[in-house]
Amino acid sequence: MTLTTRPRGTNDIGPGQIELWHKLEEKIRQVTSAYGYQELRTPIFEHTELFQRGIGEATDIVEKEMYTFLDKGKRSLTLRPEGTAPVVRAFVEGKLGAGSLPVKLYYYGPMFRYERPQAGRYRQFTQFGFEVFGSQDPLLDVEAIMLPLELYKSCGLSGFEVQINTIGCPACRPSYRQELVEYFEPQVEKLCASCRDRLHRNPMRLLDCKVESCQEVLSGAPQITRHLCEECSEHFAQVVDYLDALGVDYKLNHRLVRGFDYYTKTVFEVTSSELGAQNAIGAGGRYDGLVEELGGKPTPAVGFAVGVERLLLALQGQDKLKAEAAGPHAYLIHFGGSTKRRAAEVAYFLRSQGLWAELDYLDRSIKAQMKAANKLSSKYAMIFGEEELGRNRVILRNMRDGHEQEMDLQELEQLAKIIGECGQ
Ligand code: AMP
């Protein structure tokens, strides 16, 4: 059974689906290059400590969701559950901030979290994310919202909502935390076990608890606004100003706090009306303290991560980003023996020109080969008949209109040109 079943919470992405992934990946490359980001590929696993320190010990991810193992050298390693801590590690280790600032990096690849699988939530999933280092400019917080919006729009997605909030900085949070604890303590009986557990360790995390029975208490919770220091307050005001100036539709959500300890100031999340309970299609925020926390020079930063599977689910729900499987440029039909050898030669030539050439490997009848060409939606069939080959010619059949012409095999370039011009 385990031989033929994939592990829970994982997916195979094959023909019929992979075309959409390729299209989306193309869009990601376009939008990141328009915003001046360069790709950074980090290892799939890192030292466990990186995530413990980076994400924070009192978070769901570190407490319950990491795929952690000892390697044969007894080192504790963890399959990356997110991309920011590894990018920061690489930024510090590779001294990527030594040149001109800001530094803009993006990543794309699998992440691993031991979560309860459901629609849109997997144990291995894919994130496209980006990080920009070296500036406190609120315009960069805005850019971190604009870039994913550009991606969503360029895919044709509609019905998404941007939520933003500020969660302050280490200077303003302690008094807010205190107020939250004082607010929650007298009502602790009404809270779920997880909220009770976190009340003293990480009271801000209670704010985004989704458990029904906690909602009444949560809706009356104090907001951070009056605790914000001047800098955080001014920063957020500027973010909002820029968003307004750029005509971005967003909602202020005072209960948006995010599941990572590293965020400071602005946090944001984008949800899609197309999805069910797992409706976040991307999220991010500013994290001005993380580079230093992970051993680098104090460097402000902001980033965002898009959940690729969820984005594709939302797009499929709206029937967007369709990718039709392309067919071969030419299907080379042969009669075996020397005709097969000649067809193979021509196929290799066409392929060397970047054209998709198929031929029969099953010694099928001509009729069956023609059927196969049709089934693959081949644009042309080339028939390598013995008589024609004797004259160094083949029959080229346009599969769309049935038009046939004889072509000279001396002029392979000309043949490739005609076949290539049909597009795919
Ligand atoms: P996070 O790294 O938790 O901020 O998540 C960023 C985005 O990744 C979310 O908005 C989701 O779109 C996606 N995501 C997070 N966890 C999962 C998961 N277990 N399965 C699928 N997508 C996920």
Boltz pocket constraint, residues with backbone or C-beta under 6 A from the ligand:
constraints:
  - pocket:
      binder: B
      contacts: [[A, 81], [A, 82], [A, 113], [A, 115], [A, 120], [A, 121], [A, 122], [A, 123], [A, 124], [A, 125], [A, 126], [A, 127], [A, 259], [A, 270], [A, 280], [A, 281], [A, 282], [A, 283], [A, 284], [A, 305], [A, 306], [A, 307], [A, 308], [A, 309], [A, 310]]
      max_distance: 6.0
